Structure formats: C-alpha cells, structure tokens
Amino acid sequence: MEEAEAEIVFDDKSAPDDRAEEGPLDEAEANPVRPYVDLGGVKIVPREGLHLRLEVEEGSKRVVAVGLDFAKSTLQVQPFAAPRSTGLWHEIREQIADQIRKQGGTTTEVDGPFGPEIRAEIPIAAGSEGAVAGQTTRLARFVGVDGPRWFLRGVIAGDATIDPEAAEKIEELFRSVVVVRGTEPMPPRDLIPLHMPKAGPTDPGTTAV
C-alpha cells in the first residue's frame, strides 16, 4: 500500500484505513484468547526482546505512559479518551509541533504508515538522562491514531527514526497495541488510566521494569 493511501479521515478522525483489522485495536476488536500484558488502558502483545517500562508522575505516583524498548528503539504510548464521532489527532498534532518549535526544535509533517505524523529534531538539555556527549539534539517521530472513543499517541525514538528495518518493527509494535477504553464517561483528552501489569500469561522474552 502506498503511503498516500494510508490515511483515511472520517468525521475528522485520522487512522489507517485498515485500523479495525490491523490495529491499533479496540478491546472489542482484539482476539479474546490472545495473551496480552494487561496495563489497564492498553494491552501489549509480549514478544522476545521487548522491555516494558511504566512512566510514573512524580507527584501523584500515577502511571502516565508506557515505554517499550525494542529493536534499538523506544516507543512511548499513551491512550486518551475521545469523542465518539470526532478525532483528536489533527488538533493535537498542531499543538505538539508548536511546543517543539517553542523549545527551539524543528518539525516536519509527513504522511506515514498511520497517516500524518510529525518528524522532529528536539534540543537536548545538557546533563539530561540519555544525553550523549557532543549530541545537542535528538530525533523523534510523533504518531497518532483516532479509534472508537479513544485516541492513541505514540512517540518513537532511537534507530526507528532513521533505519527502515527498525522503523518497520516499531510500527508493527504500535499496531499491536490494544486500547481498553472502558465504559465510564470521561472528558475528551483525559488519560485513560494505566496500571502495573496484572498477573496473566506473558512471554518469557518480555521484560517488565
């Protein structure tokens, strides 16, 4: 499939035209017998070499994002509540680009495998975690998919920003995420609650940190 055909916009939603079959999936669309790592708002398919990290807000101690280390790359995912008939990605994408530019970074919008995405070069603060000596910027890809009553945001860093083979693996990982919206009313843009993994079937190759 050509990239020009990857995006379909319906009622202001942005998603791959095969999202309901190939993901990211809604819980109602996922295979009920497939083993997943249950993190509340998202479920992750375990696989060899995947390392899972939970990002915790210092003050509230709540889990605010899931970090996935795979193929010499990182994928951060966050699920948000969204309206039933409209999406969030078109508006949020503009806000992300504006914020990066205010930080002194640069952004380019491209048509990616999930539709429009932001390719960014972001300044690195001296002494920040993960900074490499002599490196002043880092590359990142911001992707987003509007689903049924939810929005899933992904931030990709590492080899998947420059290497096509690593990018394909991370994109498939993002596709495999299942979003669990739940039935409780939530304001749009609220983070769907995440939690530590529940006990259940996992792959010994997947490491939770």
Secondary structure, DSSP 4 states (H G I P E B T S, - for coil): --GGGSEEEETTEEEETTHHHHSSEEGGGS-TTS--EE-BSEEE---TT-EEEEEE-TTT--EEEEEEEETTEEEEEEEEE--SS--SHHHHHHHHHHHHHHTT-EEEEEEETTEEEEEEEEE--TT-TT--TT--EEEEEEEEEEETTEEEEEEEEEGGGT-HHHHHHHHHHHHT-EE---SS---TTPBPPB-SPPSS---TT-EE-
